[in-house]
């Protein structure tokens, strides 16, 4: 068989990354745009590897009961795969079944990568007061569009850098979608970011290739409950309109259930802290005098974190790489500081690659009373949890996953580790 050949496959499983699993004469084939229980006709796209092939579904022969019309017409199965937009890999699957599949992905990552058997609970974003849309659309407050050399503006096709012009952005909020429709003329090659902060007004941030703006970035405000956070318009903030509320509520609930009240005299760490979102959650649990150190490699985010945490007299924000920071702290902390750290909580919210063994070793060497891990990648989480388990820290309450990226394969998860 060669790239471009058509085969029929029965889809039996799901893999991390928004692809599904079939077999052809015993060989594993990873296929996009389908779901378990279907038979599809697929075009092979990568046949060089002996262990597995890759393919793209081009026709549904027998549809699963959970298939629905895609929420994004430009990504539907009858669109040429080269022109199907990416970013909504699960948009053809009923929302409740998407969540069942995501829970399965998290569980299998724990079992296969982490060698861990843990209870997994997955819930939607929001609560009784903050509900998402019925079909999982309209939640993105931040969107990046791409501009090619021909001036076309749109999303990338899945697994490529080919720009597809699309008339709609169903995952975006209405305001972001309207703003996107107005920026398509005269754009220069590169990227255009659209950002809708708490005030509701969409900022359009052109980022032409090879150009750096010398102007100071605009600072916007995001609101979580009654708390206001300052952040650069182009800086990192959760993209789902309910994600910050949902995740901070979950972190606090899991900490209370596992640890109880935080010791305000201990030293608590917020690693990969951004502008201080989770550090503020620790402060709310510990009180006005809570000692918190927020660590972030982006100096602009650190600057905002210092402002956002100013009500806690014991809080400070440091600009540093997390792995180096915890290694230095574990090597040079005084006996008094070590004692405070051992009574404290370490919260980490690493990027998609995870924290990694060096950071895990440094955190475990501090011997905190609890570790709160907020994860955006189940495989990286499984690797890191296995490393923590080797050092005596285990997720005694299991994993609480949250679907803050409906219609995509992404999922967030929170777990508390105790020695």
TORKE-152265 format. One record per atom (N, C-alpha, C): x, y, z; residue in one letter. Coordinates in steps of 0.1 Angstrom, whole numbers, plus 2048, in hexadecimal, padded with zeros to 3 digits. Layout:
N
XYZa
...
This chain:
419
8087F4800x
800800800x
80980D800x
8038177FAx
80B8247F9x
8038307FDx
80983B800x
802847803x
7F884A7F7x
7EC84E7FBx
7E28507F1x
7D98457EEx
7DC8397F2x
7D482D7F0x
7C782E7F9x
7BC8297F4x
7B08297FBx
7AE81B802x
7A981B80Ex
7A680E815x
79A81081Dx
793805821x
78880682Ax
78C801838x
788808842x
78C804850x
780804859x
7807FB863x
7777FB86Ex
77F80287Ax
77880D87Fx
77F815889x
77B80F897x
78580B89Fx
7838048ABx
78780C8B8x
7908168B6x
79581D8C2x
79882C8BFx
79D8338C9x
7A18418C8x
7AF8428CDx
7B684B8C7x
7C484E8CCx
7C585D8D0x
7CF8608D8x
7D186E8DCx
7D48768D0x
7CF8828CFx
7D288C8C4x
7C688D8BBx
7BA8878BEx
7AF8898B5x
7AE8808A9x
7B58758AAx
7B586B89Fx
7AF85E8A5x
7AB85589Cx
7A484989Fx
7AC83D89Ax
7A983189Fx
7B182589Cx
7A981B894x
7AF816889x
7AA80B882x
7B580287Fx
7B37F6878x
7BD7ED875x
7BB7E8866x
7C67E785Fx
7C67E2851x
7D07D7851x
7CB7CA84Fx
7D37BE84Fx
7DC7BE85Bx
7D77C2867x
7DE7C1873x
7E67CD877x
7E87D686Dx
7F07E3870x
7E77EE875x
7EC7F487Fx
7E4800885x
7E480B87Bx
7D8811879x
7D781D870x
7D0828878x
7D683387Ax
7D083F880x
7C9847876x
7BC84A879x
7B385086Fx
7AC85C876x
7AB86786Ex
7A4873873x
79687386Ex
78D87B875x
78087E871x
776872871x
77886987Ax
76F85E87Cx
76C85C88Bx
76885088Fx
76684D89Dx
76483E89Fx
7678398AAx
76582A8ACx
7578268A9x
75781A8A2x
74A81489Ex
746817890x
74F81E889x
74C82187Bx
755819871x
74F817865x
75881285Ax
75981E850x
76582184Dx
76882C844x
771828838x
77083082Ex
77A82F823x
78483A826x
791836826x
79B84082Ax
7A7840820x
7AD84B81Ex
7B884D815x
7C584D81Ex
7CE84481Bx
7DB843822x
7E385081Fx
7E985582Ax
7F1861829x
80085F82Ex
802854835x
81085183Ax
81184283Bx
81983C833x
81B82D833x
829829834x
832833838x
84082F839x
844828845x
83C82A850x
84082485Dx
83A81585Dx
84280C863x
83E7FE864x
8347FC86Fx
83580487Ax
82C802885x
81D806883x
81C81187Bx
80E816879x
80E81E86Cx
802820867x
7FF82A85Cx
7F6835861x
7F583F859x
7EB84A85Bx
7E284B84Fx
7D684F851x
7CC851846x
7C285C84Ax
7BB86083Fx
7B086A841x
7A386483Cx
799865844x
78C86083Fx
787869834x
782862829x
77C86981Ex
76D86681Cx
76885B822x
75A857821x
75684E82Cx
74A850831x
74584783Cx
73D83C835x
741830837x
73A824831x
72F82083Bx
73281F847x
72881C852x
72A82685Dx
72082F860x
72283986Ax
71F834878x
726839882x
723836890x
71683E894x
70F83989Ex
7038408A2x
70684E8A8x
7138508ADx
71685D8B3x
71B8678A9x
71B86489Cx
72086E892x
714878890x
71888488Ex
70E88F88Bx
714898880x
70C8A087Ax
7128AA871x
71C8B3878x
7278B5871x
7328BC877x
72E8CA87Bx
7328CF887x
72E8DD88Bx
7358E7882x
7408E387Bx
7478ED873x
7478E7865x
73F8ED85Cx
73C8E784Fx
74A8E5847x
7538EE84Ax
7608ED842x
7688E2847x
7648DA851x
76C8CF856x
7658C2854x
7598C284Dx
7518B684Cx
7588AB843x
75389F844x
75989483Dx
75889582Ex
74E89C828x
74D89D81Ax
7568A8814x
75E8AF81Cx
7678B9818x
7748B2815x
77B8B680Ax
7888B0806x
7918B1813x
7988A6817x
7A08A7823x
7AB8B2823x
7B08B6817x
7BA8C0815x
7B48CE819x
7A68CF819x
7A08DC81Bx
7988DC828x
7988D1830x
7918D083Cx
7988D8847x
7928E184Dx
7988E9857x
79B8E1864x
7A68E486Bx
7A98DE877x
7A48E5883x
7A58DF88Fx
7A18E589Bx
7938E18A1x
78C8D8899x
77F8D489Ex
77E8C589Ax
7888BD89Fx
7898AF89Bx
77E8A68A0x
7768AB8AAx
76B8A38AFx
75E8A98ACx
75D8B38A3x
7518BA8A0x
7468B1899x
74A8A5894x
74089C88Ex
73A892898x
73E8948A5x
73A88A8AFx
7308918B9x
72688A8BDx
71D88F8C7x
7248938D3x
72189E8D9x
7288A48E4x
72B89B8F0x
7208948F4x
72288B900x
72C87F8FCx
72B87B8F0x
7358708ECx
7438758EAx
7448828E6x
7528888E6x
7588878F4x
75088A8FEx
75588990Cx
75987B910x
75087290Cx
75486490Fx
761860909x
7638648FCx
7708618F6x
77B8688FCx
77A874900x
78587B907x
788875914x
77E87091Cx
780869928x
78885C926x
78585691Bx
78C849917x
79A84C913x
79D85790Dx
7AB85B909x
7B385E916x
7AD86591Fx
7B486892Cx
7B785B933x
7AD852934x
7AF84593Bx
7B983D935x
7B983C928x
7C3833921x
7D1839922x
7D2846922x
7DF84D924x
7E5849931x
7DC84993Cx
7E1846949x
7E5837949x
7DE82E943x
7E1820944x
7ED81C93Bx
7EE82292Fx
7F881D926x
805825928x
80483292Ax
81083A92Cx
81583B93Ax
80B83D943x
80F83F951x
80F83295Ax
809827954x
80781B95Bx
80081E968x
7F5826967x
7EE82A973x
7DF827970x
7D882197Bx
7CA81F97Ax
7C3829983x
7BD83397Ex
7B783E985x
7A9840981x
7A084498Ax
792848986x
79385597Fx
78B856974x
78B86296Bx
77D86796Bx
77B87496Dx
76E87A96Dx
76F886963x
767886959x
76789194Fx
75A89894Fx
75B8A694Fx
74F8AE950x
7508B9945x
7458BF942x
7458CA939x
74A8D7940x
74E8E1938x
7518EE93Ex
7458F5943x
7468FC94Ex
73B904953x
7338FC95Ex
729902963x
7218FC96Ex
71390296Cx
70B900976x
6FD905975x
6FB913972x
70591C976x
70492A973x
70B92E966x
714925961x
71C928955x
71B91D94Cx
71291D943x
70F91293Ax
71691592Cx
71B90A926x
72090C918x
71590990Ex
71790B902x
70D9098F7x
70A8FA8F6x
6FE8F78F1x
6F98E98F0x
7028E08E8x
7078E68DDx
70F8DE8D3x
71E8E08D5x
7228E78DFx
7318E98E1x
7378F38D8x
72F8FD8D3x
7359088CBx
7359158D2x
73B91F8CCx
73A92D8D1x
7429308DEx
74C9288E0x
75492A8EDx
7619308ECx
7679318E0x
7759368DFx
7759458DFx
77C94A8E9x
77E9598EAx
78B95D8E4x
7939548DFx
7A09568D9x
7A194D8CDx
7A49538C1x
7A594C8B4x
7B19528ADx
7B99498A7x
7C394D89Dx
7C094988Fx
7C0953886x
7BE951878x
7CC952871x
7CD94C866x
7DA94C85Fx
7D8952851x
7E295984Dx
7E2960840x
7ED95A837x
7EA95582Bx
7F5950823x
7FA95A819x
803957811x
80A960808x
8009667FDx
7F595F7FBx
7EB9637F1x
7E196C7F8x
7E296F805x
7D997880Bx
7CC970811x
7CC963810x
7C195C815x
7C195B824x
7B695E82Ax
7B595E839x
7AC95383Ex
7B094B847x
7A894184Cx
7AF938856x
7A992C858x
7AF922861x
7B8919858x
7C191285Fx
7CA908859x
7C18FC856x
7C48F584Bx
7BE8E8849x
7C58DF853x
7BD8D4857x
7C28CB861x
7D08C585Ex
7D98C5867x
7E78C0866x
7EE8C685Ax
7EC8D2857x
7F48D984Dx
7F58E8850x
7FC8EF847x
7FD8FE848x
7F690483Cx
7EC8FD836x
7E590282Bx
7D990A830x
7D891682Cx
7CD91F831x
7C091C829x
7B591A831x
7A891882Bx
79F92482Fx
79A92B825x
791936828x
78393082Cx
77E934838x
77292E83Cx
76893A83Fx
75B93883Cx
75294383Ex
74D94484Dx
75093A855x
74C93A863x
75693586Cx
755938879x
75D932884x
75492E88Fx
74E92288Ex
74391F898x
74891D8A6x
75591A8A8x
7599188B6x
75C9258BDx
75D9308B5x
76093D8BBx
7539438C0x
75494D8C9x
7499558CDx
74495D8C1x
7379618C2x
7319698B7x
7399768B4x
73E97C8BFx
7469898BDx
7539868B6x
75A97B8B9x
7679788B3x
7649748A4x
75A96C8A2x
756968894x
75397488Bx
74C97D891x
749989889x
755991886x
75E993890x
76B99A88Dx
773993883x
773986884x
77C97E87Ax
77798186Cx
76A98286Ax
76598485Cx
769992857x
76D99B85Fx
7709A985Bx
77F9AB859x
7889A185Cx
7969A385Bx
79C99C84Ex
794997846x
79998F83Bx
79F99782Fx
79B9A382Ex
7A19AB823x
7AD9B2827x
7B89B181Ex
7C49B9820x
7CD9B482Ax
7CB9A882Fx
7D49A383Ax
7E199F834x
7EC9A183Bx
7F999D837x
7FD98E83Cx
805987834x
808979838x
80D978846x
80896E84Dx
80B96C85Bx
800967863x
7FC96E86Ex
7F2969877x
7EA97587Cx
7DD97387Ex
7D597D884x
7CE977891x
7D197C89Cx
7CA9778A9x
7BE9808ACx
7B397A8B0x
7A79818B4x
7A597D8C3x
7A39878CBx
7A29858DAx
79798C8DFx
78E9858E7x
78298C8EDx
78498A8FCx
789994903x
78A994912x
77C996918x
77C998925x
77099992Dx
7679A5929x
76D9B0924x
7659BB920x
75D9B9913x
75F9AE90Dx
7579AA901x
75C9AF8F4x
7659B98F4x
7699BF8E7x
7759B78E1x
7749B38D5x
77E9AB8CFx
78A9B38CAx
7969AF8CEx
7A29B58C9x
7A79AD8BEx
7AC9B48B3x
7B19AD8A7x
7C09B08A8x
7C89A68A8x
7D79A78AAx
7DE9A189Ex
7E19AA893x
7E99A4888x
7F79A188Cx
7FC995887x
80999188Ax
81098D87Cx
814997874x
81A994867x
82798C869x
82A98385Fx
83697C860x
842985860x
84C982868x
85898A868x
85899886Ex
84C99B874x
84B9A987Ax
8489A8889x
84F9B1890x
84C9B189Fx
8479BF8A2x
83D9C08AAx
8379CD8ADx
8409D38B8x
8439E08B7x
84A9E78C2x
8419EE8CCx
8349EE8C9x
82A9F48D2x
8289EB8DEx
8259F28E9x
8229EA8F5x
8159E28F4x
8159D68F8x
8089CE8F6x
7FD9D48FEx
7F19D38F9x
7E59D7900x
7E39CD90Cx
7DF9D3917x
7DC9CB923x
7CD9CA924x
7C79BE925x
7B99BD927x
7B69B6934x
7A99B6938x
7A59B0944x
79C9A3942x
79F999949x
79798D949x
79198C958x
784987958x
77E986965x
77A977968x
77E973974x
77A966979x
773967986x
766965986x
75E968992x
75E977994x
76397B9A0x
76398A9A2x
77298F9A1x
77B98699Dx
78998A99Cx
78D98E98Ex
79599998Dx
79999E980x
7A899B97Ex
7AB996972x
7B999396Fx
7BD99C963x
7C99A2964x
7CF9AA959x
7D89A0951x
7D79A1944x
7DE99993Bx
7E09A092Ex
7EC99E927x
7ED9A391Ax
7E399E910x
7DE9A6907x
7D39A28FEx
7D89958F6x
7E59958F3x
7EB98A8EBx
7F197F8F4x
7F0981902x
7F697790Bx
7ED96B90Dx
7F2962915x
7EB955917x
7DF957921x
7D395291Cx
7C8951925x
7BF94591Fx
7B893E928x
7B0933923x
7A6938918x
7A593090Dx
79D934902x
78E932903x
78A92890Bx
77C92690Ex
777930917x
76B936914x
76694191Cx
76393D92Bx
76293092Ex
75F92C93Bx
76B924941x
77692393Ax
78191A93Fx
78791F94Cx
78A92C94Dx
791931959x
78892F965x
77B932964x
77293096Fx
771921972x
76F918968x
76E90A96Bx
77A904971x
78690796Cx
792901971x
79690697Fx
795913981x
79891898Fx
78E912999x
781911996x
77890B99Fx
77B8FD9A2x
77F8F5998x
7838E7999x
78F8E69A2x
79A8EE99Fx
7A68EE9A7x
7A38F09B6x
79B8FA9B9x
7988FD9C7x
7908F19CDx
7868EC9C6x
77E8E19CBx
7878D59CEx
7908D19C5x
7988C69C7x
7A28C89D2x
7A78D49D3x
7B18D79DEx
7AA8D69ECx
79E8DB9EDx
7968DB9F9x
7938CC9FDx
78F8C49F3x
78C8B69F6x
7988AE9FAx
7A38B29F5x
7AF8AA9F7x
7B88AFA03x
7B98BCA04x
7C28C2A0Ex
7BB8C9A19x
7AF8CFA15x
7A88D8A1Fx
7AE8E6A1Dx
7AE8EEA28x
7B38FBA28x
7C28FCA25x
7C7905A1Dx
7D5907A1Bx
7DB90EA27x
7E790AA2Ax
7EF911A35x
7F491EA30x
7F0929A35x
7F5936A30x
803939A33x
809932A3Dx
817934A41x
82092BA39x
81B922A31x
823919A28x
826921A1Cx
82F91CA13x
832922A06x
82C91A9FBx
8239209F3x
81C9199E8x
82291E9DBx
8239159D2x
8299189C5x
81E9179BAx
81E9209B1x
8159209A4x
81F920999x
821914993x
82B912988x
82591397Ax
82C919971x
82691C964x
81A925966x
81C92F96Fx
811937975x
80A94196Cx
810944960x
80994E958x
80795B95Fx
7FB96095Fx
7F896D965x
7F296B973x
7F395F979x
7EF95D987x
7E2958989x
7DB95297Fx
7CE94D980x
7CD94398Cx
7D593898Cx
7D492E996x
7DB9329A3x
7E593B9A2x
7EA9409AFx
7E09489B7x
7D794F9B0x
7CC9569B7x
7C394C9BDx
7C19409B7x
7B89369BDx
7BF9319CAx
7CC92F9CAx
7D392B9D6x
7D19369E1x
7D39429DDx
7D194D9E6x
7C394E9ECx
7B994B9E4x
7AB94B9E9x
7A99409F4x
7B09359F2x
7AF92A9FCx
7B792DA08x
7C2934A07x
7CB936A12x
7C9943A1Ax
7C394DA14x
7C0959A1Bx
7CA964A17x
7C8970A1Dx
7D097CA19x
7DF97BA1Bx
7E3973A24x
7F2973A27x
7F9967A21x
7F2960A18x
7F7954A12x
804957A0Ax
80E94FA0Cx
81B950A05x
81A9489F8x
81B94F9EDx
81A9499E0x
82594E9D7x
82B9449D0x
8359489C6x
8309439B8x
82D94C9AFx
8299499A1x
835949998x
83893F991x
84493E988x
83F93C97Ax
845945971x
841945963x
84C94A95Bx
84F94494Fx
85A948947x
85895493Fx
84C95893Dx
848964935x
84997093Ex
85297A93Cx
853985945x
84798E945x
84098F93Ax
834998939x
829991942x
827984941x
81D97E949x
82197F958x
82E97E95Bx
83297F969x
82F98D96Fx
831997966x
82E9A496Bx
81F9A696Ex
8179A0966x
8089A0968x
805998975x
80C98D976x
809984982x
80C98C98Fx
81699498Fx
81999C99Bx
80E9A699Ex
8089AC994x
7FD9B5996x
7F19AD99Ax
7EE9A2994x
7E299B997x
7E29949A4x
7EE9929AAx
7EF98C9B7x
7F29969C2x
7F09A39C0x
7F59AD9C9x
7ED9AD9D6x
7E19A89D7x
7DA9A89E3x
7DF99E9EEx
7E89959E9x
7EE98C9F3x
7FC9919F6x
7FE995A03x
80A99BA07x
816991A06x
813984A06x
81E97AA05x
8209759F7x
81A97B9EDx
81B9759E0x
82697D9D8x
82C9759CFx
83697B9C6x
8369739B9x
83A97A9AEx
83B9739A1x
84997499Cx
84E969997x
85C968992x
85C963984x
86596997Cx
86796596Ex
87395B96Ex
86F94E96Ax
87994496Ax
873938963x
87C92F95Ex
878922959x
875919965x
86A912964x
86690B970x
870900974x
8758F896Ax
87E8EE96Ex
88B8F3975x
8908FE970x
89C904977x
89890A984x
88C910985x
888916992x
88790B99Dx
88090099Ax
87E8F69A5x
88B8EF9A8x
8948ED99Ex
8A18E79A1x
8A98F09AAx
8A98FD9A7x
8B09069AFx
8AB9079BDx
89D9079BEx
8979089CBx
89A8FC9D4x
8998F09CDx
89B8E49D5x
8AA8E39D9x
8B38E99D2x
8C18E89D6x
8C58F39E0x
8BF8FF9E0x
8C490A9E7x
8BA9109F2x
8AE90A9F3x
8A590F9FDx
8AA90DA0Bx
8A8917A14x
8AC916A22x
8A490BA29x
8A8907A34x
8A08FDA3Cx
892902A3Fx
89190FA42x
885915A45x
87B915A39x
881919A2Ex
879919A21x
87590BA1Dx
87E901A1Fx
87A8F4A1Cx
86E8EFA25x
86E8F3A31x
8638EFA3Ax
8568F6A36x
857902A31x
84B909A2Cx
846902A1Fx
84F8FFA16x
84C8F8A0Ax
8458EBA0Cx
84A8E3A16x
8458D6A19x
8368D7A1Fx
8328E2A24x
8248E4A28x
81C8EAA1Ex
8228EEA12x
81A8F5A08x
8158EC9FDx
80F8F39F3x
80A8EC9E7x
8118F19DBx
8158E89D2x
81A8EC9C5x
80F8EA9BBx
80C8F49B3x
8028F39A8x
80A8F599Bx
8088EC991x
80F8EE985x
8058EC979x
8068F596Fx
7FE8F5963x
8078F6957x
80E8EB954x
8188EC94Ax
8138EC93Cx
81B8EF932x
8178F0924x
8148E191Fx
8108E0913x
80B8D390Dx
8168C890Fx
8228CB90Fx
82D8C1910x
82E8BB91Ex
8288C2928x
8288BD935x
8348C493Dx
8368C0949x
8408C5952x
84E8BF94Fx
84E8B294Dx
85A8AB94Ax
8618A6957x
86A89C955x
870896960x
87889F969x
8808A9963x
8888B296Bx
87F8BA975x
8758C096Fx
86C8C8978x
8658BF982x
8618B397Fx
85A8AA988x
8648A7994x
8708A4990x
87A8A199Bx
87C8AD9A4x
87D8B999Ex
87F8C59A7x
8738C79B0x
8678C59AAx
85B8C89B3x
85A8BD9BEx
85C8B09BAx
85C8A69C5x
8668A89CFx
8728AD9CCx
87D8B09D5x
8798BA9E0x
86F8C39DDx
86A8CD9E6x
8618C79F1x
85C8BB9EEx
8538B39F7x
8478BB9FBx
83F8C19F2x
8338C89F6x
8298BF9FBx
81F8C5A03x
8158BDA08x
80B8B89FEx
80A8BF9F3x
8018BB9E8x
8068C29DBx
8038BB9D0x
8078C09C2x
7FA8C09BAx
7F68CC9B5x
7EA8CD9ACx
7EF8CE99Ex
7EB8C5995x
7F08C5987x
7E48C897Fx
7E58D3977x
7DB8D796Dx
7E18D495Fx
7DB8CB958x
7E18C694Bx
7D88C993Fx
7DF8CB934x
7D88CD927x
7DB8C291Dx
7E38B8922x
7E68AC919x
7E78A0921x
7DE89691Ex
7DD88A926x
7EA881926x
7F188091Bx
7FD87891Ax
80887E922x
80A88B921x
814892929x
810891938x
80489293Bx
7FF891949x
80388394Ex
800878946x
80386B94Ax
81286994Dx
81A86E944x
82986D946x
82D873953x
828880956x
82C887962x
82688096Ex
81A87B96Ex
814874979x
81C86897Dx
821861972x
82A855975x
83785997Bx
83C864977x
84986997Ex
84686D98Cx
83B87498Fx
83887899Cx
83586B9A5x
82F86199Fx
82C8559A7x
83984E9ABx
84384F9A2x
8508499A6x
8568509B2x
85285C9B5x
8578649C0x
84D8659CBx
84385C9CBx
83A85B9D6x
82D8649D5x
82A86B9CBx
81F8739CAx
81486D9C0x
80886B9C6x
7FE8649BEx
7F186C9BEx
7E986A9B3x
7DC8719B2x
7D18699B9x
7D086B9C6x
7C78639CEx
7B88659CAx
7B58709C5x
7A78739C1x
7A48719B2x
7AE86C9ABx
7AC86A99Dx
7AE877995x
7A8877989x
7A9883980x
79C88997Dx
79B89697Ex
78F89D97Ax
7928A496Dx
78C89F962x
78E8A5955x
7838AE951x
7868B9949x
77C8C3945x
77C8C5936x
7718C5930x
7708C7922x
76F8D691Ex
77A8DC91Fx
77A8EB91Cx
77D8EE90Dx
77E8E3905x
7808E58F7x
7778DC8EFx
7698DE8F0x
7608D68E9x
7628D68DAx
75F8CB8D4x
7618C88C6x
76F8C78C1x
7798C88CAx
7878C58C7x
78B8B98D0x
7978B48CEx
79B8A98D6x
7A28AD8E3x
7A38B98E5x
7AA8BE8F1x
7A28BD8FEx
7A98BB909x
7A28BA916x
7AB8BF921x
7A68C592Bx
7AD8C9937x
7AB8BF942x
7B48BE94Cx
7B28B5957x
7B98BB963x
7B38B896Fx
7B98BC97Cx
7BA8B0985x
7C58AF98Cx
7C78A4996x
7CF8AA9A1x
7CD8A59ADx
7D48A89B9x
7DC89C9BDx
7E989E9BFx
7F28939C3x
7F78959D1x
7F688A9D9x
7FB88A9E7x
80687F9E8x
80F8829F1x
8198789F4x
81486C9FBx
